[in-house]
Amino acid sequence: MLSVAGSFLVARPSLEDGFFGRSVILMLQHGQDGAFGLVLNRVAKAKDFPFPLHVGGPCKFQGFILVHGQEDWVDATEKPAAQICPGVYLGDADCFKRILDPPPGSDWNYRVFTGYAGWGPGQLDAELAQSSWLIMPVELDLIFEIPAAAVWEMAIRRLGADPSLLQMGHGVH
């Protein structure tokens, strides 16, 4: 089994699942015990939050998950555990304090998620074998800069396909 942790999973047009259709997932873990990731392009309809909130997946999580691109927020001794891939880190309580009280003019890269995408042992591997997902390297702007509604289309284009020319059905046509 080849781990896809630290990569993007991009839903193929044929994946017609109500939640995962047209999704892009930042994979945090993938191993023999299962897999765990965050859907990048689902914005929560929640209001009254001091930060934009994204729905990381259908699995419930008590609290929030913070992903950021601020290397200086990570203690050097914790960097290996916090780093998802180059330039992307899991945040901790101190990171949340920063985003809740940002200094004037701060332009930090971060996203806050409620929920996550999870797979049991072998489940994601079976989906990959069925060609439900395309795998691509992480591109920071797809996490931090591109509006959520445009992330899937931009990822498909970067994989070399024109989304308007793709047909729904089994495989990419």
BALOBA-1460 file (C-alpha; in Angstrom, 3 decimals):
// residues 173
<rec num="1" residu="m" x="0.000" y="0.000" z="0.000"/>
<rec num="2" residu="l" x="1.327" y="3.390" z="-1.016"/>
<rec num="3" residu="s" x="0.339" y="6.174" z="1.389"/>
<rec num="4" residu="v" x="-1.324" y="9.275" z="-0.042"/>
<rec num="5" residu="a" x="-0.803" y="11.287" z="3.168"/>
<rec num="6" residu="g" x="0.447" y="14.768" z="2.336"/>
<rec num="7" residu="s" x="-1.309" y="14.731" z="-1.060"/>
<rec num="8" residu="f" x="-4.621" y="15.861" z="-2.487"/>
<rec num="9" residu="l" x="-7.374" y="13.450" z="-3.435"/>
<rec num="10" residu="v" x="-9.457" y="14.930" z="-6.242"/>
<rec num="11" residu="a" x="-12.852" y="13.354" z="-6.878"/>
<rec num="12" residu="r" x="-13.246" y="12.028" z="-10.388"/>
<rec num="13" residu="p" x="-16.333" y="13.288" z="-12.199"/>
<rec num="14" residu="s" x="-17.763" y="9.768" z="-11.933"/>
<rec num="15" residu="l" x="-17.799" y="9.985" z="-8.123"/>
<rec num="16" residu="e" x="-21.408" y="10.961" z="-7.612"/>
<rec num="17" residu="d" x="-21.481" y="10.699" z="-3.827"/>
<rec num="18" residu="g" x="-23.621" y="13.472" z="-2.333"/>
<rec num="19" residu="f" x="-20.876" y="14.729" z="-0.039"/>
<rec num="20" residu="f" x="-17.670" y="13.768" z="-1.840"/>
<rec num="21" residu="g" x="-18.703" y="14.530" z="-5.424"/>
<rec num="22" residu="r" x="-16.491" y="17.321" z="-6.835"/>
<rec num="23" residu="s" x="-14.393" y="17.420" z="-3.667"/>
<rec num="24" residu="v" x="-10.696" y="17.973" z="-3.054"/>
<rec num="25" residu="i" x="-9.302" y="16.417" z="0.111"/>
<rec num="26" residu="l" x="-6.062" y="17.262" z="1.891"/>
<rec num="27" residu="m" x="-4.896" y="13.881" z="3.184"/>
<rec num="28" residu="l" x="-3.450" y="14.019" z="6.698"/>
<rec num="29" residu="q" x="-2.960" y="10.296" z="7.353"/>
<rec num="30" residu="h" x="-3.161" y="7.075" z="5.367"/>
<rec num="31" residu="g" x="-1.980" y="3.704" z="6.580"/>
<rec num="32" residu="q" x="-3.030" y="0.166" z="7.392"/>
<rec num="33" residu="d" x="-5.344" y="1.455" z="10.155"/>
<rec num="34" residu="g" x="-7.292" y="3.706" z="7.763"/>
<rec num="35" residu="a" x="-7.128" y="7.238" z="6.437"/>
<rec num="36" residu="f" x="-8.036" y="10.747" z="7.528"/>
<rec num="37" residu="g" x="-8.305" y="13.994" z="5.562"/>
<rec num="38" residu="l" x="-10.053" y="17.350" z="5.221"/>
<rec num="39" residu="v" x="-12.362" y="18.364" z="2.399"/>
<rec num="40" residu="l" x="-11.106" y="21.757" z="1.222"/>
<rec num="41" residu="n" x="-14.062" y="22.966" z="-0.790"/>
<rec num="42" residu="r" x="-17.080" y="22.775" z="1.519"/>
<rec num="43" residu="v" x="-17.864" y="25.999" z="3.379"/>
<rec num="44" residu="a" x="-19.960" y="25.726" z="6.532"/>
<rec num="45" residu="k" x="-23.210" y="27.661" z="6.652"/>
<rec num="46" residu="a" x="-22.473" y="28.581" z="10.266"/>
<rec num="47" residu="k" x="-22.565" y="32.242" z="11.204"/>
<rec num="48" residu="d" x="-21.186" y="34.254" z="14.089"/>
<rec num="49" residu="f" x="-17.722" y="32.708" z="13.997"/>
<rec num="50" residu="p" x="-14.632" y="34.930" z="14.191"/>
<rec num="51" residu="f" x="-13.125" y="33.021" z="11.247"/>
<rec num="52" residu="p" x="-14.413" y="31.333" z="8.077"/>
<rec num="53" residu="l" x="-15.437" y="27.761" z="8.851"/>
<rec num="54" residu="h" x="-15.145" y="24.812" z="6.434"/>
<rec num="55" residu="v" x="-16.744" y="21.366" z="6.601"/>
<rec num="56" residu="g" x="-13.816" y="18.957" z="6.559"/>
<rec num="57" residu="g" x="-16.027" y="15.929" z="6.068"/>
<rec num="58" residu="p" x="-19.074" y="14.053" z="7.249"/>
<rec num="59" residu="c" x="-17.369" y="12.529" z="10.305"/>
<rec num="60" residu="k" x="-18.094" y="14.473" z="13.468"/>
<rec num="61" residu="f" x="-15.264" y="15.954" z="15.517"/>
<rec num="62" residu="q" x="-15.636" y="17.716" z="18.818"/>
<rec num="63" residu="g" x="-13.942" y="21.058" z="18.303"/>
<rec num="64" residu="f" x="-12.112" y="22.429" z="15.294"/>
<rec num="65" residu="i" x="-9.107" y="21.461" z="13.196"/>
<rec num="66" residu="l" x="-6.799" y="24.289" z="12.133"/>
<rec num="67" residu="v" x="-4.510" y="23.963" z="9.113"/>
<rec num="68" residu="h" x="-2.078" y="26.801" z="8.467"/>
<rec num="69" residu="g" x="0.923" y="27.827" z="6.404"/>
<rec num="70" residu="q" x="2.844" y="29.759" z="9.070"/>
<rec num="71" residu="e" x="6.104" y="27.906" z="9.749"/>
<rec num="72" residu="d" x="7.018" y="30.410" z="12.462"/>
<rec num="73" residu="w" x="3.967" y="29.287" z="14.496"/>
<rec num="74" residu="v" x="5.438" y="25.803" z="14.898"/>
<rec num="75" residu="d" x="7.971" y="24.999" z="17.594"/>
<rec num="76" residu="a" x="11.022" y="23.367" z="15.986"/>
<rec num="77" residu="t" x="10.713" y="20.312" z="18.246"/>
<rec num="78" residu="e" x="7.076" y="19.819" z="17.201"/>
<rec num="79" residu="k" x="7.557" y="20.487" z="13.488"/>
<rec num="80" residu="p" x="7.768" y="16.827" z="12.358"/>
<rec num="81" residu="a" x="4.448" y="16.001" z="14.058"/>
<rec num="82" residu="a" x="2.723" y="19.224" z="12.959"/>
<rec num="83" residu="q" x="3.850" y="19.223" z="9.312"/>
<rec num="84" residu="i" x="1.350" y="17.699" z="6.880"/>
<rec num="85" residu="c" x="3.501" y="18.443" z="3.847"/>
<rec num="86" residu="p" x="5.940" y="21.262" z="2.983"/>
<rec num="87" residu="g" x="4.318" y="24.577" z="3.884"/>
<rec num="88" residu="v" x="1.210" y="23.084" z="5.585"/>
<rec num="89" residu="y" x="0.892" y="22.471" z="9.329"/>
<rec num="90" residu="l" x="-1.700" y="21.366" z="11.883"/>
<rec num="91" residu="g" x="-2.415" y="24.120" z="14.362"/>
<rec num="92" residu="d" x="-2.625" y="23.881" z="18.125"/>
<rec num="93" residu="a" x="-4.281" y="25.994" z="20.831"/>
<rec num="94" residu="d" x="-1.641" y="28.729" z="20.487"/>
<rec num="95" residu="c" x="-2.401" y="28.996" z="16.766"/>
<rec num="96" residu="f" x="-6.098" y="29.427" z="17.539"/>
<rec num="97" residu="k" x="-5.232" y="32.246" z="19.956"/>
<rec num="98" residu="r" x="-3.349" y="33.992" z="17.132"/>
<rec num="99" residu="i" x="-6.214" y="33.862" z="14.657"/>
<rec num="100" residu="l" x="-8.720" y="35.001" z="17.283"/>
<rec num="101" residu="d" x="-6.670" y="38.131" z="18.034"/>
<rec num="102" residu="p" x="-4.730" y="38.983" z="14.852"/>
<rec num="103" residu="p" x="-2.490" y="42.055" z="14.772"/>
<rec num="104" residu="p" x="-3.492" y="44.813" z="12.338"/>
<rec num="105" residu="g" x="-2.501" y="44.017" z="8.767"/>
<rec num="106" residu="s" x="-1.905" y="40.309" z="9.390"/>
<rec num="107" residu="d" x="-2.323" y="38.213" z="6.260"/>
<rec num="108" residu="w" x="-2.016" y="34.676" z="7.556"/>
<rec num="109" residu="n" x="-2.736" y="31.515" z="5.626"/>
<rec num="110" residu="y" x="-5.086" y="29.257" z="7.556"/>
<rec num="111" residu="r" x="-8.344" y="27.314" z="7.349"/>
<rec num="112" residu="v" x="-10.511" y="26.083" z="10.183"/>
<rec num="113" residu="f" x="-12.521" y="22.872" z="9.785"/>
<rec num="114" residu="t" x="-15.369" y="21.199" z="11.565"/>
<rec num="115" residu="g" x="-15.618" y="17.490" z="10.853"/>
<rec num="116" residu="y" x="-13.305" y="15.338" z="8.771"/>
<rec num="117" residu="a" x="-13.227" y="12.662" z="6.087"/>
<rec num="118" residu="g" x="-12.358" y="9.240" z="7.452"/>
<rec num="119" residu="w" x="-11.885" y="5.767" z="6.020"/>
<rec num="120" residu="g" x="-11.568" y="2.455" z="7.838"/>
<rec num="121" residu="p" x="-8.747" y="-0.038" z="7.183"/>
<rec num="122" residu="g" x="-8.519" y="-0.769" z="3.452"/>
<rec num="123" residu="q" x="-11.541" y="1.392" z="2.552"/>
<rec num="124" residu="l" x="-9.621" y="4.202" z="0.831"/>
<rec num="125" residu="d" x="-7.350" y="1.676" z="-0.877"/>
<rec num="126" residu="a" x="-10.436" y="0.029" z="-2.383"/>
<rec num="127" residu="e" x="-11.730" y="3.414" z="-3.589"/>
<rec num="128" residu="l" x="-8.343" y="4.187" z="-5.131"/>
<rec num="129" residu="a" x="-8.330" y="0.779" z="-6.859"/>
<rec num="130" residu="q" x="-11.780" y="1.614" z="-8.289"/>
<rec num="131" residu="s" x="-10.344" y="4.886" z="-9.657"/>
<rec num="132" residu="s" x="-12.751" y="7.026" z="-7.613"/>
<rec num="133" residu="w" x="-9.990" y="9.523" z="-6.842"/>
<rec num="134" residu="l" x="-7.164" y="11.261" z="-8.645"/>
<rec num="135" residu="i" x="-4.026" y="11.921" z="-6.607"/>
<rec num="136" residu="m" x="-2.067" y="15.146" z="-6.988"/>
<rec num="137" residu="p" x="0.651" y="16.948" z="-5.063"/>
<rec num="138" residu="v" x="-0.462" y="19.625" z="-2.623"/>
<rec num="139" residu="e" x="-0.533" y="23.126" z="-4.044"/>
<rec num="140" residu="l" x="-0.697" y="25.746" z="-1.311"/>
<rec num="141" residu="d" x="-2.918" y="28.190" z="-3.183"/>
<rec num="142" residu="l" x="-5.658" y="25.545" z="-3.469"/>
<rec num="143" residu="i" x="-5.740" y="25.403" z="0.332"/>
<rec num="144" residu="f" x="-5.263" y="29.034" z="1.268"/>
<rec num="145" residu="e" x="-6.078" y="31.320" z="-1.659"/>
<rec num="146" residu="i" x="-8.530" y="29.855" z="-4.188"/>
<rec num="147" residu="p" x="-12.204" y="30.298" z="-3.167"/>
<rec num="148" residu="a" x="-13.709" y="26.989" z="-2.031"/>
<rec num="149" residu="a" x="-16.242" y="26.949" z="-4.882"/>
<rec num="150" residu="a" x="-13.419" y="26.975" z="-7.465"/>
<rec num="151" residu="v" x="-10.997" y="24.483" z="-5.859"/>
<rec num="152" residu="w" x="-12.221" y="21.297" z="-7.602"/>
<rec num="153" residu="e" x="-12.316" y="22.854" z="-11.066"/>
<rec num="154" residu="m" x="-8.862" y="24.407" z="-10.591"/>
<rec num="155" residu="a" x="-7.437" y="21.065" z="-9.398"/>
<rec num="156" residu="i" x="-8.910" y="19.237" z="-12.413"/>
<rec num="157" residu="r" x="-7.440" y="21.866" z="-14.753"/>
<rec num="158" residu="r" x="-4.027" y="21.512" z="-13.126"/>
<rec num="159" residu="l" x="-4.236" y="17.789" z="-13.729"/>
<rec num="160" residu="g" x="-4.546" y="18.610" z="-17.432"/>
<rec num="161" residu="a" x="-8.279" y="18.272" z="-18.066"/>
<rec num="162" residu="d" x="-10.990" y="20.749" z="-18.986"/>
<rec num="163" residu="p" x="-13.874" y="20.147" z="-16.539"/>
<rec num="164" residu="s" x="-16.456" y="21.229" z="-19.103"/>
<rec num="165" residu="l" x="-15.319" y="18.460" z="-21.470"/>
<rec num="166" residu="l" x="-15.467" y="15.679" z="-18.887"/>
<rec num="167" residu="q" x="-18.450" y="13.381" z="-19.032"/>
<rec num="168" residu="m" x="-20.003" y="11.836" z="-15.987"/>
<rec num="169" residu="g" x="-19.728" y="8.074" z="-15.983"/>
<rec num="170" residu="h" x="-17.152" y="5.474" z="-15.121"/>
<rec num="171" residu="g" x="-13.631" y="6.797" z="-15.546"/>
<rec num="172" residu="v" x="-12.553" y="10.070" z="-17.122"/>
<rec num="173" residu="h" x="-13.665" y="10.403" z="-20.741"/>
